Amino acid sequence: MALIHCPNCGREVSDEAVTCPVCGFQLKQEPEKRKCSNCGQELVEGMKFCPNCGHPVEGSTGAAQGVSKDGEKAQDIPEGKGVEKGNPAEEGPGQSDSAGGSAQGKPAGKGSTQGGPAEGGPAQENSENAGNPTGEDSHGNPEDTGKPIAGESQKNAGGKGTCQISQGEAGSQDDFEEEGEAYEIVEAVPVQNGPAQEDNETQTPDKKHGRKHGKHRLILGIILAALIAATFAAFGIVAHNIDKARAIQEQQEKEEEEKQKQAQEKFEYQMQLYDAERDILSGATDAETCGNLILSVWNNCIFEVEDVETDQYTQPNGYFLDDFNDAIGNLYDDASFSSKLDAIESNQETVKSDMSKLKNPPDEYKDAYDQMTEFYESYLTFTNLVLNPSGNLQTFSSNFHDADDDVVNNYDILQVYLGDGTDEDQGDSQ
């Protein structure tokens, strides 16, 4: 490596430098980059076909002669009648036009518009080839003339391009061989790249970048889809948990309402027990008072016992009555006593209504209801005895006291289930 002086700043720089590293002066002109005339792909020096589209590179002798990337010649097509019109390849040594040649490479007398036989380059002027149109030697073997034999499969070196050929009206390869016709190169056609034809060395950075970018987009798409699926799954789980929690809360609320309802029903039933107990006790007390007065009037009238409480019934005229029924009649005719009996009858109706409300008791009050029924029956016996006294003094007195005792005993047993029934206990229950 030698050193030279920069024409602009005079500093010493390498003779291989393209620009001055000090002032940036252009020391060498960069060679003009060649591009494909078909797709615009940048080409490397020496390329004969575009690595992107397969189009022949202009100015390349191999491309003009239909040579593939690896330098192999494409198959020549013998001229024949009815050859399709196409774009011929660039002229080469063997394809130069002559005055007597056909415009489309058709032989004379075979459907050509011009009657002269085709004349061409050195390959067609060779006397041996002219006298041997089949291309065979004296022994009948194919003669090596430097051209591919008609009908031979085309060679596609590198997989980047091939030559499109057209065939005349003859229907088979044998027809062409017999008549000595030749194929004509019409157009170089690019072949689509396939997996087996791709060459890593000819892949451009843009293609590699595109594939890499495509992989990145695929990965990002998969990640995005996974995130979306996870989000929906999370929302589904949250919604399920919310619904489940709401259902549990509703169930708990229903259970709580049911408990409150049962507690309210129990409280109301307990209050009804207390009401029945109070009404029975009130009626039994009035019956006891009235019954004791009946016994006193009855006994004092028979045994002529003076008593301030009974004298007005037993001796209304100052002397005792002879018949105790008259004395008892006077008692029932008394307005004060009669109102007390009416109150006892009214109380019976009230207690009857109370007992009807106590039907179908809760489980914990069934025993209390049974005992309340016993209390109610003893109450009815006792009050009916006072409202309708019968028998003699002895039987009435005995029945009255027995009924009174039954009421008291049943009341005491009922307290085991209800308490004493005072307002304080009722307030505690509420």
C-alpha positions in Angstrom: 0.0 0.0 0.0 1.4 3.3 -1.0 0.6 6.8 0.2 -0.6 9.7 -1.9 -1.4 13.3 -1.3 -5.0 14.5 -1.2 -5.5 17.1 -4.0 -7.8 19.1 -1.7 -6.1 19.3 1.7 -2.6 17.8 0.8 -2.7 15.3 3.6 -1.2 11.9 3.0 -3.7 9.1 2.5 -3.7 5.5 1.3 -3.9 5.0 -2.4 -6.7 2.6 -1.8 -8.9 5.1 -0.1 -12.0 6.2 -2.0 -12.4 9.5 -0.1 -10.0 11.6 2.0 -10.5 10.7 5.7 -9.6 14.3 6.7 -11.6 16.5 4.3 -13.8 13.9 2.7 -12.6 14.8 -0.9 -13.6 12.1 -3.5 -10.4 10.4 -4.5 -11.8 7.6 -6.7 -15.0 7.4 -8.7 -17.0 4.4 -7.6 -17.9 2.1 -10.5 -21.4 2.5 -11.8 -23.6 -0.2 -10.4 -25.5 -2.2 -13.0 -29.2 -2.9 -12.5 -31.6 -5.3 -14.1 -33.6 -3.6 -16.9 -36.6 -5.7 -16.0 -37.0 -5.4 -12.1 -34.3 -2.9 -11.1 -32.3 -5.5 -8.9 -28.7 -4.5 -8.4 -26.3 -6.9 -10.3 -22.9 -8.1 -9.5 -20.2 -7.9 -12.1 -20.2 -11.1 -14.2 -23.9 -12.0 -13.8 -25.6 -13.1 -16.9 -29.1 -13.5 -15.5 -30.9 -11.4 -12.9 -31.0 -13.4 -9.6 -34.4 -11.9 -8.8 -36.5 -12.3 -12.0 -34.2 -14.4 -14.2 -34.1 -11.8 -17.0 -30.9 -11.9 -19.2 -28.4 -9.2 -18.3 -28.0 -6.8 -21.2 -24.6 -6.9 -22.8 -23.8 -10.4 -21.6 -22.7 -12.7 -24.5 -23.9 -15.8 -22.7 -27.4 -14.3 -22.3 -27.5 -13.3 -25.9 -26.7 -16.8 -27.0 -29.3 -18.3 -24.6 -26.6 -19.5 -22.2 -27.8 -20.2 -18.6 -26.2 -19.2 -15.5 -23.7 -22.0 -15.4 -22.7 -21.3 -19.1 -24.5 -24.2 -20.7 -26.1 -23.4 -24.1 -29.9 -23.7 -24.4 -31.2 -26.1 -26.9 -31.5 -24.8 -30.5 -34.8 -25.4 -32.1 -34.8 -26.5 -35.7 -36.6 -24.4 -38.2 -39.9 -25.8 -39.4 -43.1 -24.8 -40.9 -45.7 -23.2 -38.8 -43.3 -22.0 -36.2 -45.0 -19.6 -33.7 -44.0 -16.0 -33.8 -42.0 -15.0 -30.8 -39.3 -12.6 -29.6 -36.0 -14.0 -30.8 -33.0 -13.9 -28.6 -30.2 -11.5 -29.3 -28.3 -12.3 -32.4 -25.2 -14.4 -32.1 -22.7 -15.8 -34.5 -25.1 -18.6 -35.5 -28.2 -16.5 -35.9 -27.2 -13.6 -38.2 -29.7 -12.6 -40.8 -29.0 -13.1 -44.5 -30.7 -11.8 -47.7 -32.1 -15.2 -48.6 -33.1 -16.2 -45.0 -36.6 -16.3 -43.6 -37.7 -13.4 -41.4 -38.9 -15.8 -38.8 -36.4 -18.6 -39.3 -38.8 -20.7 -41.4 -37.4 -22.9 -44.2 -38.5 -22.3 -47.7 -41.4 -24.4 -49.0 -42.5 -25.2 -45.4 -45.1 -22.5 -44.8 -42.6 -19.7 -45.1 -43.7 -16.4 -46.6 -40.4 -16.1 -48.4 -39.3 -18.8 -50.8 -35.5 -18.8 -50.1 -34.0 -21.2 -47.7 -32.7 -19.9 -44.4 -29.1 -18.7 -44.4 -27.3 -17.9 -41.2 -24.0 -17.8 -39.5 -21.1 -20.1 -39.6 -23.0 -22.9 -38.1 -25.4 -22.9 -41.0 -22.7 -22.3 -43.7 -20.7 -25.4 -42.9 -20.7 -27.7 -45.9 -20.7 -30.8 -43.8 -23.7 -29.6 -41.9 -25.4 -28.4 -45.1 -25.0 -31.8 -46.6 -26.0 -33.7 -43.5 -29.2 -31.9 -42.1 -29.8 -34.8 -39.7 -26.5 -34.3 -37.9 -25.3 -37.9 -38.3 -21.9 -39.1 -39.4 -21.3 -41.8 -42.0 -21.9 -44.5 -39.4 -25.3 -43.2 -38.5 -24.2 -41.8 -35.1 -25.0 -38.3 -34.1 -22.3 -35.9 -35.2 -20.8 -33.6 -32.6 -21.4 -30.2 -34.3 -21.4 -28.2 -31.1 -25.2 -27.9 -31.2 -27.7 -29.9 -29.1 -29.6 -32.5 -31.1 -33.3 -31.7 -31.9 -35.6 -33.2 -29.2 -32.9 -33.3 -26.6 -34.2 -32.1 -23.2 -33.4 -28.5 -22.3 -30.7 -27.8 -19.7 -31.5 -25.3 -17.0 -28.3 -24.6 -15.1 -28.8 -22.8 -11.8 -32.6 -22.9 -12.0 -32.7 -19.2 -12.9 -33.8 -19.1 -16.5 -34.5 -21.3 -19.6 -35.1 -20.7 -23.2 -38.7 -20.9 -24.5 -38.9 -22.8 -27.8 -41.7 -23.1 -30.4 -42.4 -26.0 -32.6 -43.7 -26.1 -36.1 -46.6 -27.9 -37.6 -44.8 -31.3 -37.4 -46.4 -33.3 -34.6 -43.3 -35.1 -33.2 -39.6 -35.1 -32.9 -39.2 -37.7 -35.6 -40.9 -35.5 -38.2 -38.3 -32.7 -37.5 -35.4 -35.1 -37.6 -36.6 -36.6 -40.9 -37.1 -33.3 -42.6 -33.9 -31.8 -41.2 -35.6 -28.9 -39.6 -34.1 -26.9 -36.8 -35.5 -25.3 -33.7 -35.5 -21.5 -33.2 -34.8 -19.8 -29.9 -37.7 -17.5 -29.4 -37.4 -16.0 -25.9 -35.6 -16.5 -22.7 -38.3 -17.1 -20.1 -37.5 -17.0 -16.3 -38.3 -20.0 -14.2 -40.0 -19.4 -10.9 -37.8 -20.1 -8.0 -38.7 -23.2 -6.0 -37.4 -24.7 -2.8 -34.9 -26.9 -4.8 -33.8 -24.0 -7.0 -33.0 -21.4 -4.4 -29.4 -20.6 -3.9 -28.4 -19.1 -0.6 -25.5 -17.4 -2.2 -27.7 -15.5 -4.7 -30.3 -14.5 -2.1 -30.3 -10.7 -1.6 -30.3 -9.1 1.8 -33.8 -7.8 1.1 -35.1 -11.3 0.7 -33.4 -12.5 3.8 -34.7 -9.5 5.7 -38.2 -10.1 4.4 -38.2 -13.7 5.5 -36.8 -12.7 8.9 -39.4 -10.0 9.2 -42.1 -12.5 8.3 -41.0 -14.8 11.0 -41.0 -12.0 13.5 -44.6 -11.0 12.5 -45.6 -14.7 12.8 -44.2 -14.9 16.3 -45.8 -11.6 17.3 -49.1 -12.8 15.9 -48.9 -16.0 18.0 -48.0 -14.0 21.1 -50.8 -11.6 20.5 -53.3 -14.4 19.9 -52.1 -16.1 23.1 -52.5 -12.8 25.1 -56.0 -12.3 23.7 -56.9 -15.9 24.6 -55.5 -15.5 28.1 -57.4 -12.2 28.5 -60.6 -13.8 27.5 -59.9 -16.8 29.7 -59.2 -14.4 32.6 -62.3 -12.5 32.0 -64.2 -15.7 31.8 -62.8 -16.9 35.2 -63.5 -13.5 36.8 -67.1 -13.5 35.4 -67.6 -17.1 36.6 -66.2 -16.2 40.1 -68.5 -13.1 40.2 -71.5 -15.2 39.2 -70.6 -17.8 41.8 -70.1 -15.2 44.5 -73.4 -13.6 43.6 -75.2 -16.9 43.7 -73.6 -17.7 47.1 -74.6 -14.3 48.4 -78.2 -14.7 47.1 -78.4 -18.1 48.7 -77.1 -16.7 52.0 -79.6 -13.9 51.8 -82.4 -16.3 51.2 -81.2 -18.4 54.1 -81.0 -15.4 56.3 -84.4 -14.3 55.3 -85.7 -17.7 56.0 -84.1 -17.7 59.4 -85.6 -14.3 60.2 -88.9 -15.5 58.9 -88.8 -18.5 61.1 -87.6 -16.5 64.1 -90.5 -14.1 63.5 -93.0 -16.9 63.2 -91.7 -18.4 66.5 -91.9 -15.1 68.2 -95.4 -14.6 67.0 -96.4 -18.1 68.1 -94.9 -17.5 71.5 -96.9 -14.3 71.9 -100.0 -16.2 70.9 -99.3 -18.7 73.6 -98.9 -15.9 76.1 -102.2 -14.3 75.0 -104.1 -17.6 75.4 -102.5 -18.2 78.8 -103.5 -14.7 79.9 -107.1 -14.9 78.6 -107.6 -18.4 80.2 -106.2 -17.2 83.5 -108.4 -14.1 83.5 -111.6 -16.1 82.7 -110.7 -18.8 85.3 -110.2 -16.1 88.0 -113.7 -14.5 87.3 -115.2 -18.0 87.4 -113.6 -18.8 90.7 -115.0 -15.5 92.2 -118.5 -16.2 90.9 -118.3 -19.9 92.0 -117.3 -19.1 95.5 -120.2 -16.6 95.8 -122.7 -19.2 94.6 -121.4 -21.7 97.2 -121.7 -19.1 100.0 -125.3 -18.1 99.1 -126.2 -21.8 98.8 -124.6 -22.8 102.1 -125.8 -19.8 104.1 -129.4 -20.1 102.9 -129.6 -23.8 104.0 -127.7 -23.4 107.2 -129.1 -19.8 107.9 -125.7 -18.2 108.2 -125.7 -14.5 108.3 -123.1 -12.8 106.0 -122.9 -9.3 104.9 -122.0 -10.5 101.4 -124.9 -13.0 101.1 -127.7 -11.5 103.3 -129.2 -9.6 100.5 -129.7 -12.9 98.6 -130.5 -15.2 101.5 -132.8 -12.9 103.6 -134.0 -10.1 101.4 -137.0 -9.4 103.7 -135.0 -9.7 106.9 -135.5 -13.4 107.3 -133.9 -16.5 105.6 -135.7 -18.0 102.7 -137.0 -21.5 103.0 -135.8 -22.6 99.5 -132.1 -22.1 98.6 -133.1 -22.0 94.9 -134.8 -18.7 95.6 -131.7 -17.4 97.2 -129.6 -18.5 94.2 -132.2 -17.0 91.9 -131.8 -13.7 93.6 -128.0 -13.9 93.1 -128.4 -14.5 89.3 -130.9 -11.7 89.1 -128.3 -9.2 90.6 -127.0 -7.0 87.8 -123.5 -6.9 89.1 -123.3 -10.7 89.3 -125.0 -11.1 86.0 -122.4 -8.9 84.2 -119.7 -11.0 85.7 -121.3 -14.2 84.2 -121.5 -12.4 80.8 -117.9 -11.6 81.0 -117.0 -15.2 81.6 -119.0 -16.3 78.5 -117.3 -13.6 76.4 -114.0 -14.8 77.7 -114.7 -18.3 76.5 -115.1 -17.0 72.9 -111.8 -15.1 73.2 -110.0 -18.1 74.5 -111.5 -20.3 71.7 -110.1 -17.8 69.1 -106.7 -17.9 70.8 -106.6 -21.7 70.7 -107.4 -21.7 67.0 -104.3 -19.6 66.3 -102.1 -22.1 68.1 -102.7 -24.9 65.6 -99.6 -26.3 63.7 -97.0 -25.2 66.2 -93.3 -25.1 65.5 -91.4 -28.2 66.6 -89.9 -26.5 69.7 -93.4 -25.5 70.8 -95.3 -28.7 70.3 -95.0 -29.7 74.0 -96.1 -26.2 75.0 -99.1 -26.5 72.7 -100.1 -29.9 74.2 -99.9 -28.5 77.7 -101.9 -25.4 76.6 -104.6 -27.7 75.4 -104.8 -29.4 78.8 -105.0 -26.0 80.4 -107.8 -24.9 78.0 -109.9 -28.1 78.7 -109.7 -27.6 82.5 -110.7 -24.0 82.0 -113.8 -24.9 80.0 -114.9 -27.4 82.6 -114.4 -24.9 85.4 -116.2 -22.0 83.7 -119.1 -24.1 82.5 -119.7 -25.4 86.0 -120.0 -21.8 87.3 -122.3 -20.7 84.4 -124.6 -23.8 84.9 -124.5 -25.0 88.5 -126.2 -28.4 89.1 -126.6 -31.1 91.7 -126.8 -30.6 95.4 -124.6 -28.4 97.6 -122.1 -31.2 98.3 -121.6 -32.4 94.7 -121.4 -28.8 93.4 -118.9 -27.9 96.0 -116.8 -31.0 95.3 -116.9 -30.5 91.5 -116.1 -26.8 91.8 -113.1 -27.3 94.0 -111.8 -30.2 91.8 -112.1 -28.1 88.6 -110.5 -25.2 90.3 -107.5 -27.4 91.3 -107.1 -28.7 87.8 -106.9 -25.2 86.4 -104.2 -24.3 88.9 -102.2 -27.5 88.3 -102.3 -27.1 84.5 -101.2 -23.5 84.8 -98.2 -24.4 86.9 -97.1 -27.1 84.4 -97.5 -24.7 81.5 -95.0 -22.4 83.1 -92.3 -25.0 82.5 -92.7 -24.3 78.8 -93.6 -20.6 78.8 -92.3 -19.1 82.1 -94.5 -17.1 84.3 -95.9 -15.1 81.3 -95.1 -11.7 82.8 -94.5 -8.6 80.8 -90.8 -8.7 81.6 -90.5 -12.2 80.1 -92.4 -11.1 77.0 -90.2 -8.1 76.6 -87.1 -10.3 76.7 -88.6 -12.6 74.0 -89.2 -9.6 71.8 
